[in-house]
């Protein structure tokens, strides 16, 4: 983690905006396109004013996701570095043939002669009654595909460094942004810096239990670690950062140390990222006694109503119940941590779906 004497705090959305600006300033082949890319709200403010600085390289696109993606693939093969931004991950589903059959496979089909340096920014997450068609976290779908890289930052610092690395990468990168993170803030250096794709990181070190997660659920894991600390339990929290390629080294080392593991999925646990993590740990913990469990979004389409959707997502209470099962002990929770997150609103700054 970057630390300095004079802190420079940015929002997640500002960090994304700065990464885009610096990348476009550095490389004239970087292009930005998407539906509503130059809209006044600028996709959660992430593309704000970029069209003023680079008027010939920022393109609003028609509602034709498959055509847009094919257009971007053609540009990338021709030497450009396009960035597509979708305001919802669900919109990208209309371009899955281009992503899976073209972008992901192009390098392999031409024996490595032509790569596809394409970044596809996908907004995931929940809140404000978005319901079953606009609030999904589909990281596992894209992580399943060879040829794609899948990145999931959890704070403003990692967002900037990982996005710059994604733009410089010669492979197609799926860049997931949880919309509950856009208003979150952390220390971000002003300089142009990169975070290597394929590296996880320790959020905290501990000896009693390993918590593995990514994207917004890192925020929840940090809260859980504080609660556990109050109960004299040291949690080792690992932020995956990248889902493909997956850094196995840290969570395997941690699992072998604590032998008590919880994987918190950002999406559905069934057939998901957490299932893959558990499989990897199980394959590497042969003949060792250990306890492992997972938790994720309830295995059902997300309801639109707050009264029902609040039961869909992991929270302090549901996560701690699983941890109590793993550790075989009761955990006391201070009042300030109870029911601290509204399922439709992470904080007062989150004022609507767009």
C-alpha positions, 0 to 999 in steps of 0.5 A: 500500500502507498503511504506518504507523509502528506496524504492525497485522498481521492475518491474511487471515481476520481482515481479512475478518471485520473488513470484514464486522463494520464493514460490518454495523455501518455499514449495517443492510441488510447481511445475511450468509448461507450454509451453515455461516456460524455453524459453530464453525469459521466458514468459515476463521474469517472469520465468527467471532462475527458472529452474536453481534453481529448475531443477526438478520442472520446466517443459516445456510442449508439445502443448497439453493444455487439457492434461497439465491441466489434468496432473496438476489437478492430481498432485494437488489432489495428494498433489502437488501445480502446477502452469500452465503458458499460454502465452495467455489466448486463449491457455487455451480455449483448456483446458476449460473442465478440468478447468470448469468440473474438477478443479472447481467442484472437491472439491464439488463432493467429499464432501470437501475431496480433494481440487485442489490447482492449479494456472493457470497464463493467459496472457491477453492484446493487442498490436503489431497486435495480432488481434482477437485471441491473444489479448482478456481479458476473465476475465468474462468467468472464473469469471462466474464459481463457484469453481474458484477464479479469481485474477487480479493484477494491479501493481508489489506490488499486483502481488507478494502478490496476486500470493503468496496467490494464490499458498498457496490457496487450491482452483483453482485460475485463475491469470490474467496478463495484458502484458502491466503491465509486464514492469511497476514498483512499490515499492515491499518489499523483504520479503515473503508477502501475499495479501488476495484474495477477498479484493479490495483496494482504489487507491485514496479517493474522494467525487465527483465520484467513478471509479471502475476498475481492471488490466491494466485499473487501470493505466488508471484510475490513469491518469483520476483521475489526470486530474479530480484533475486538474479540482477540481474533487475528484475521488475515484478510487477502484482497485478490485484486485479479481473478484471472490470472489468479495469484494463489500463493498468498491465500495458500500460504495463509490457509496452511498457516491458519487452517481456518478459511472463509471465502467471501464472494462478491457474487453468487457463491454457487459455481463462482469465484469462491468455489474455485478458491475452495477447490484450489485450497482443497487440492493443496491441503491434502491430508491436512485437517482444516475448516473452510467455508464460503458465503456470497449472494443468495442463490436467486435472482435479486429482488427489486424491493428493499424488503426482500433484497436485504436478505440477498447480500452477505452482511456483518451478521451473516458473515460472522455466523459463518465465522462462528461456525468455523472457529467454534466460538461466539463472537460479540459485536459492538453496537456500532457495527450492527446493521451498519449498511443499508442494502440500497445505500452504502452511505449518504453520498450514494443518491441514486442508480446513476 
